[in-house]
Amino acid sequence: MDALSDVLKSVRLEGAVYLTAEFTTPWCIRGECGLPSVRAKLAGAEHVAFFHYLTEGSCKVRLADGGEIQEARAGDLILFPQEGRHLMGSDLQLAPMEAEAAAAEGSGFQGSVFHMRYGGGGAVTRFTCGYLACSRAVFRPLFDALPRMLCIPMGDDASAMMRMLLQAGVRESSAGQPGGASMLAKLAEFLFVEAMRRHLSRLPSESKGWLAAVRDAHVGKALALLHAEPERPWTVDSLAQQVALSRSALAERFTTLIGEAPMHYLTRWRLALAARSLRAGSDAIARIAERSGYESEAAFNRAFKREFGVPPAAWRRAN
C-alpha cells in the first residue's frame, strides 16, 4: 500500500456535515470553519476541515489575512485543511458580510435540506459545503504538507459523480436517519481522497514536502514501509536495503523532501498512532507503549508529552 493510502486509511474521518449555499452578485462574505449549527453537530471533533464545491457559477477567494486570490469555477473544490478565516465573493473589494450573519439572514430549510442564501440578486453562484471531522494527530503528516487553502479542479469526468455524492451528503446531513453518521463519514473520506489525488497530480516536479515525498520512487516506498509496519524495529540501514538505496542516499533524500530524518519521522508516526489508540480504546498505556516501540512506559510518557504537550493519561482523559 502506498503512503498516501495508508495515512488516509488511518485517518478515518469521524463525521461530516453538508449543506447547500447560493450567492448572487454582488456579494462578499468572510467565513471560518463552521457555522454554529455545524459546530454543534461535530462537537468533540479533534479537528475540522471544510470545503466549498462549486456546482454553478464562479467566485474569487483568498485567506482573510492576505495571500493570493484564487479564481474558482463550477467543478472546482476549495479546500481549507486548517481552521481559519477567508474571503469569498464576486468582488473581494466589497465590505464583507460575516458568514454567520449571512446564514442567519437568508437561510432556511428547503424540505429537509438546510440552504444558505445571500447576495444582491444578480448572477448566481451555487455551492455544496462540507465540514469534515478528523483526528489531527494522525492527519498531521498530510496536513503539515498542505497549504492553508487549495483550489482543486475536479475535472469533467468527476463533476457528475461529485455532484451526485454531495447531494446524497446534504440529504443525509438533514435527515438524521439511523446509520447516517457512518455514511457521511465514508462519503467524506472518498471526497477527500479524490481531492488529495488530484492535488498530488498537479504538484510541480521540484516540490518538497510530504506529498512530494509520497510520489518519489525511493522515499515513497520508504514511507509506505514505515506506515505498513510501524512496530517493526526499523533502522536507516534496513530501510535503505528495502528501497535499494545506500544508507546515506536515503537519509539525505528523505530529509531533503520531508524535512526530518527517517527515524524521527517514524517516531512521530508511532506517537500519532498511539494518540489515536488512546482516544479510541481502553488498552493499557503500557501496552500502547510497547506497540509504539518503547521498552518502558516512562520513556513512552516522556516522548508523548514532547510531541503533544501532555502525558498519555491526560490526553486520554481530554479526548
MARDRENSE-659470 format. One record per residue (C-alpha): residue in one letter; x, y, z; residue number from 1. Coordinates in nm, 3 decimals. Example, Ala and Ser with C-alpha at 12.3 -4.5 7.8 and 13.67 -1.06 7.14 Angstrom:
2
{a, {1.230, -0.450, 0.780}, 1} {s, {1.367, -0.106, 0.714}, 2} 
END
This chain:
319
{m, {0.000, 0.000, 0.000}, 1} {d, {0.130, 0.350, -0.081}, 2} {a, {0.191, 0.602, 0.199}, 3} {l, {-0.092, 0.835, 0.098}, 4} {s, {-0.344, 0.549, 0.109}, 5} {d, {-0.208, 0.434, 0.444}, 6} {v, {-0.234, 0.778, 0.605}, 7} {l, {-0.583, 0.828, 0.469}, 8} {k, {-0.680, 0.477, 0.585}, 9} {s, {-0.551, 0.556, 0.930}, 10} {v, {-0.724, 0.892, 0.943}, 11} {r, {-1.078, 0.753, 0.935}, 12} {l, {-1.276, 1.074, 0.911}, 13} {e, {-1.506, 1.068, 1.209}, 14} {g, {-1.800, 1.269, 1.084}, 15} {a, {-1.925, 1.519, 0.830}, 16} {v, {-2.199, 1.774, 0.774}, 17} {y, {-2.307, 1.905, 0.434}, 18} {l, {-2.526, 2.198, 0.333}, 19} {t, {-2.601, 2.399, 0.021}, 20} {a, {-2.541, 2.768, -0.041}, 21} {e, {-2.644, 3.019, -0.307}, 22} {f, {-2.492, 3.365, -0.358}, 23} {t, {-2.591, 3.632, -0.608}, 24} {t, {-2.384, 3.924, -0.736}, 25} {p, {-2.266, 4.145, -0.591}, 26} {w, {-2.158, 3.954, -0.283}, 27} {c, {-1.863, 3.906, -0.048}, 28} {i, {-1.861, 3.706, 0.274}, 29} {r, {-1.597, 3.644, 0.540}, 30} {g, {-1.620, 3.297, 0.684}, 31} {e, {-1.442, 3.048, 0.903}, 32} {c, {-1.467, 2.682, 0.979}, 33} {g, {-1.821, 2.609, 1.076}, 34} {l, {-2.148, 2.782, 1.143}, 35} {p, {-2.283, 2.735, 1.498}, 36} {s, {-2.525, 2.464, 1.385}, 37} {v, {-2.240, 2.275, 1.217}, 38} {r, {-2.005, 2.304, 1.514}, 39} {a, {-2.279, 2.167, 1.739}, 40} {k, {-2.320, 1.859, 1.517}, 41} {l, {-1.944, 1.796, 1.518}, 42} {a, {-1.893, 1.868, 1.887}, 43} {g, {-1.597, 1.678, 2.024}, 44} {a, {-1.411, 1.661, 1.694}, 45} {e, {-1.036, 1.699, 1.738}, 46} {h, {-1.009, 1.889, 1.410}, 47} {v, {-1.249, 2.013, 1.142}, 48} {a, {-1.151, 2.079, 0.781}, 49} {f, {-1.401, 2.220, 0.535}, 50} {f, {-1.460, 2.280, 0.167}, 51} {h, {-1.683, 2.454, -0.086}, 52} {y, {-1.764, 2.267, -0.407}, 53} {l, {-1.889, 2.497, -0.683}, 54} {t, {-2.183, 2.346, -0.867}, 55} {e, {-2.266, 2.658, -1.068}, 56} {g, {-2.111, 2.998, -1.144}, 57} {s, {-1.774, 3.134, -1.027}, 58} {c, {-1.616, 3.334, -0.745}, 59} {k, {-1.292, 3.472, -0.606}, 60} {v, {-1.145, 3.352, -0.279}, 61} {r, {-0.844, 3.424, -0.058}, 62} {l, {-0.742, 3.394, 0.304}, 63} {a, {-0.869, 3.678, 0.521}, 64} {d, {-0.519, 3.771, 0.636}, 65} {g, {-0.392, 3.810, 0.279}, 66} {g, {-0.232, 3.598, 0.013}, 67} {e, {-0.305, 3.511, -0.347}, 68} {i, {-0.657, 3.550, -0.486}, 69} {q, {-0.783, 3.228, -0.644}, 70} {e, {-1.042, 3.218, -0.923}, 71} {a, {-1.282, 2.927, -0.877}, 72} {r, {-1.534, 2.796, -1.129}, 73} {a, {-1.804, 2.530, -1.143}, 74} {g, {-1.643, 2.192, -1.081}, 75} {d, {-1.371, 2.331, -0.851}, 76} {l, {-1.324, 2.227, -0.490}, 77} {i, {-1.200, 2.497, -0.249}, 78} {l, {-1.048, 2.317, 0.049}, 79} {f, {-0.938, 2.460, 0.385}, 80} {p, {-0.737, 2.190, 0.570}, 81} {q, {-0.670, 2.425, 0.864}, 82} {e, {-0.916, 2.632, 1.057}, 83} {g, {-0.904, 2.996, 0.960}, 84} {r, {-1.095, 3.283, 0.810}, 85} {h, {-1.130, 3.351, 0.438}, 86} {l, {-1.295, 3.594, 0.198}, 87} {m, {-1.509, 3.471, -0.087}, 88} {g, {-1.725, 3.661, -0.331}, 89} {s, {-1.790, 3.809, -0.672}, 90} {d, {-1.583, 4.113, -0.568}, 91} {l, {-1.341, 4.091, -0.275}, 92} {q, {-1.317, 4.471, -0.256}, 93} {l, {-1.670, 4.489, -0.118}, 94} {a, {-1.726, 4.523, 0.256}, 95} {p, {-1.768, 4.158, 0.359}, 96} {m, {-2.069, 4.017, 0.538}, 97} {e, {-1.980, 3.776, 0.817}, 98} {a, {-2.084, 3.425, 0.717}, 99} {e, {-2.276, 3.364, 1.038}, 100} {a, {-2.477, 3.683, 0.986}, 101} {a, {-2.541, 3.592, 0.623}, 102} {a, {-2.660, 3.247, 0.730}, 103} {a, {-2.897, 3.393, 0.987}, 104} {e, {-3.031, 3.650, 0.741}, 105} {g, {-3.110, 3.441, 0.436}, 106} {s, {-3.105, 3.074, 0.525}, 107} {g, {-3.360, 2.812, 0.597}, 108} {f, {-3.482, 2.469, 0.504}, 109} {q, {-3.596, 2.363, 0.159}, 110} {g, {-3.780, 2.046, 0.251}, 111} {s, {-3.533, 1.874, 0.485}, 112} {v, {-3.222, 2.039, 0.337}, 113} {f, {-3.056, 2.338, 0.505}, 114} {h, {-2.984, 2.607, 0.245}, 115} {m, {-2.783, 2.927, 0.286}, 116} {r, {-2.869, 3.224, 0.062}, 117} {y, {-2.716, 3.573, 0.037}, 118} {g, {-2.638, 3.847, -0.219}, 119} {g, {-2.760, 4.133, -0.434}, 120} {g, {-2.989, 3.942, -0.669}, 121} {g, {-2.765, 3.919, -0.979}, 122} {a, {-2.577, 3.626, -1.134}, 123} {v, {-2.597, 3.309, -0.925}, 124} {t, {-2.313, 3.102, -0.780}, 125} {r, {-2.408, 2.780, -0.603}, 126} {f, {-2.208, 2.558, -0.369}, 127} {t, {-2.225, 2.242, -0.167}, 128} {c, {-2.027, 2.295, 0.152}, 129} {g, {-1.879, 2.014, 0.359}, 130} {y, {-1.736, 2.004, 0.711}, 131} {l, {-1.511, 1.706, 0.788}, 132} {a, {-1.419, 1.592, 1.140}, 133} {c, {-1.093, 1.402, 1.181}, 134} {s, {-0.807, 1.312, 1.414}, 135} {r, {-0.549, 1.590, 1.393}, 136} {a, {-0.276, 1.369, 1.541}, 137} {v, {-0.293, 1.106, 1.266}, 138} {f, {-0.359, 1.361, 0.992}, 139} {r, {-0.050, 1.564, 1.085}, 140} {p, {0.193, 1.435, 0.817}, 141} {l, {-0.059, 1.523, 0.547}, 142} {f, {-0.193, 1.847, 0.696}, 143} {d, {0.155, 1.984, 0.758}, 144} {a, {0.225, 1.938, 0.386}, 145} {l, {-0.086, 2.120, 0.265}, 146} {p, {-0.127, 2.494, 0.211}, 147} {r, {-0.393, 2.667, 0.418}, 148} {m, {-0.618, 2.693, 0.112}, 149} {l, {-0.638, 2.484, -0.205}, 150} {c, {-0.846, 2.533, -0.518}, 151} {i, {-0.860, 2.197, -0.692}, 152} {p, {-1.021, 2.149, -1.036}, 153} {m, {-1.201, 1.817, -1.005}, 154} {g, {-1.239, 1.772, -1.383}, 155} {d, {-1.535, 1.698, -1.605}, 156} {d, {-1.503, 1.324, -1.550}, 157} {a, {-1.559, 1.365, -1.175}, 158} {s, {-1.811, 1.651, -1.176}, 159} {a, {-2.126, 1.445, -1.226}, 160} {m, {-2.020, 1.188, -0.965}, 161} {m, {-1.915, 1.457, -0.717}, 162} {r, {-2.247, 1.637, -0.758}, 163} {m, {-2.443, 1.317, -0.702}, 164} {l, {-2.245, 1.217, -0.392}, 165} {l, {-2.261, 1.563, -0.240}, 166} {q, {-2.636, 1.577, -0.295}, 167} {a, {-2.660, 1.250, -0.104}, 168} {g, {-2.446, 1.402, 0.173}, 169} {v, {-2.673, 1.705, 0.200}, 170} {r, {-2.980, 1.484, 0.229}, 171} {e, {-2.820, 1.262, 0.494}, 172} {s, {-2.699, 1.562, 0.696}, 173} {s, {-3.054, 1.690, 0.719}, 174} {a, {-3.243, 1.363, 0.759}, 175} {g, {-3.075, 1.229, 1.074}, 176} {q, {-3.160, 0.868, 0.989}, 177} {p, {-3.004, 0.564, 1.159}, 178} {g, {-2.665, 0.490, 1.009}, 179} {g, {-2.640, 0.839, 0.864}, 180} {a, {-2.326, 0.936, 1.057}, 181} {s, {-2.138, 0.633, 0.922}, 182} {m, {-2.250, 0.704, 0.566}, 183} {l, {-2.145, 1.069, 0.592}, 184} {a, {-1.800, 0.980, 0.725}, 185} {k, {-1.739, 0.730, 0.443}, 186} {l, {-1.860, 0.977, 0.184}, 187} {a, {-1.626, 1.241, 0.329}, 188} {e, {-1.333, 1.000, 0.307}, 189} {f, {-1.400, 0.932, -0.060}, 190} {l, {-1.425, 1.301, -0.146}, 191} {f, {-1.112, 1.389, 0.049}, 192} {v, {-0.907, 1.108, -0.107}, 193} {e, {-1.010, 1.215, -0.456}, 194} {a, {-0.918, 1.576, -0.381}, 195} {m, {-0.575, 1.472, -0.247}, 196} {r, {-0.505, 1.256, -0.551}, 197} {r, {-0.583, 1.544, -0.785}, 198} {h, {-0.379, 1.789, -0.580}, 199} {l, {-0.084, 1.548, -0.583}, 200} {s, {-0.101, 1.512, -0.962}, 201} {r, {-0.074, 1.891, -1.002}, 202} {l, {0.231, 1.946, -0.778}, 203} {p, {0.536, 2.082, -0.964}, 204} {s, {0.816, 1.830, -1.012}, 205} {e, {1.054, 2.032, -0.791}, 206} {s, {0.814, 2.040, -0.493}, 207} {k, {0.923, 1.935, -0.147}, 208} {g, {0.721, 1.815, 0.148}, 209} {w, {0.531, 1.503, 0.248}, 210} {l, {0.313, 1.484, -0.063}, 211} {a, {0.612, 1.529, -0.293}, 212} {a, {0.789, 1.254, -0.100}, 213} {v, {0.494, 1.018, -0.149}, 214} {r, {0.540, 1.020, -0.526}, 215} {d, {0.922, 0.983, -0.512}, 216} {a, {1.018, 0.632, -0.618}, 217} {h, {1.253, 0.564, -0.325}, 218} {v, {1.123, 0.787, -0.044}, 219} {g, {0.764, 0.699, -0.130}, 220} {k, {0.845, 0.330, -0.089}, 221} {a, {1.024, 0.401, 0.238}, 222} {l, {0.721, 0.587, 0.368}, 223} {a, {0.493, 0.302, 0.263}, 224} {l, {0.711, 0.054, 0.453}, 225} {l, {0.719, 0.265, 0.770}, 226} {h, {0.343, 0.308, 0.760}, 227} {a, {0.275, -0.058, 0.685}, 228} {e, {0.486, -0.189, 0.976}, 229} {p, {0.542, 0.092, 1.228}, 230} {e, {0.604, -0.159, 1.507}, 231} {r, {0.900, -0.317, 1.323}, 232} {p, {1.247, -0.229, 1.468}, 233} {w, {1.348, -0.026, 1.165}, 234} {t, {1.691, 0.126, 1.116}, 235} {v, {1.802, 0.350, 0.832}, 236} {d, {2.018, 0.061, 0.709}, 237} {s, {1.732, -0.188, 0.696}, 238} {l, {1.503, 0.067, 0.532}, 239} {a, {1.766, 0.154, 0.272}, 240} {q, {1.809, -0.213, 0.181}, 241} {q, {1.435, -0.243, 0.120}, 242} {v, {1.424, 0.056, -0.116}, 243} {a, {1.752, -0.024, -0.299}, 244} {l, {1.944, 0.287, -0.193}, 245} {s, {2.255, 0.338, 0.014}, 246} {r, {2.203, 0.442, 0.375}, 247} {s, {2.344, 0.790, 0.315}, 248} {a, {2.149, 0.844, -0.008}, 249} {l, {1.818, 0.751, 0.153}, 250} {a, {1.882, 0.960, 0.464}, 251} {e, {1.973, 1.264, 0.252}, 252} {r, {1.682, 1.232, 0.008}, 253} {f, {1.429, 1.158, 0.283}, 254} {t, {1.540, 1.458, 0.490}, 255} {t, {1.552, 1.690, 0.187}, 256} {l, {1.195, 1.608, 0.083}, 257} {i, {1.025, 1.570, 0.421}, 258} {g, {1.236, 1.794, 0.642}, 259} {e, {1.323, 1.532, 0.905}, 260} {a, {1.526, 1.213, 0.925}, 261} {p, {1.359, 0.873, 0.865}, 262} {m, {1.377, 0.754, 1.227}, 263} {h, {1.248, 1.086, 1.360}, 264} {y, {0.956, 1.059, 1.119}, 265} {l, {0.888, 0.703, 1.235}, 266} {t, {0.886, 0.813, 1.598}, 267} {r, {0.629, 1.084, 1.527}, 268} {w, {0.411, 0.840, 1.328}, 269} {r, {0.419, 0.583, 1.609}, 270} {l, {0.317, 0.852, 1.857}, 271} {a, {0.034, 0.965, 1.627}, 272} {l, {-0.099, 0.609, 1.615}, 273} {a, {-0.062, 0.587, 1.993}, 274} {a, {-0.265, 0.906, 2.030}, 275} {r, {-0.539, 0.755, 1.818}, 276} {s, {-0.534, 0.436, 2.025}, 277} {l, {-0.559, 0.635, 2.348}, 278} {r, {-0.854, 0.830, 2.212}, 279} {a, {-1.040, 0.535, 2.064}, 280} {g, {-0.995, 0.249, 2.308}, 281} {s, {-0.923, 0.130, 2.658}, 282} {d, {-0.593, -0.055, 2.609}, 283} {a, {-0.347, -0.009, 2.894}, 284} {i, {-0.093, 0.266, 2.837}, 285} {a, {0.188, 0.014, 2.892}, 286} {r, {0.051, -0.200, 2.608}, 287} {i, {0.025, 0.101, 2.376}, 288} {a, {0.381, 0.198, 2.469}, 289} {e, {0.504, -0.150, 2.376}, 290} {r, {0.324, -0.141, 2.039}, 291} {s, {0.480, 0.200, 1.976}, 292} {g, {0.830, 0.060, 2.014}, 293} {y, {0.911, 0.180, 2.367}, 294} {e, {1.072, -0.054, 2.617}, 295} {s, {0.927, 0.129, 2.917}, 296} {e, {0.611, 0.320, 2.989}, 297} {a, {0.818, 0.604, 3.137}, 298} {a, {1.011, 0.653, 2.811}, 299} {f, {0.683, 0.649, 2.618}, 300} {n, {0.530, 0.906, 2.855}, 301} {r, {0.825, 1.142, 2.803}, 302} {a, {0.818, 1.110, 2.423}, 303} {f, {0.440, 1.152, 2.408}, 304} {k, {0.450, 1.465, 2.621}, 305} {r, {0.721, 1.617, 2.399}, 306} {e, {0.502, 1.558, 2.093}, 307} {f, {0.157, 1.651, 2.227}, 308} {g, {0.229, 1.869, 2.529}, 309} {v, {0.055, 1.640, 2.781}, 310} {p, {0.125, 1.285, 2.905}, 311} {p, {-0.077, 0.993, 2.762}, 312} {a, {-0.316, 0.964, 3.057}, 313} {a, {-0.408, 1.332, 3.034}, 314} {w, {-0.455, 1.301, 2.656}, 315} {r, {-0.694, 1.008, 2.707}, 316} {r, {-0.899, 1.196, 2.967}, 317} {a, {-0.919, 1.509, 2.750}, 318} {n, {-1.031, 1.315, 2.442}, 319} 
END
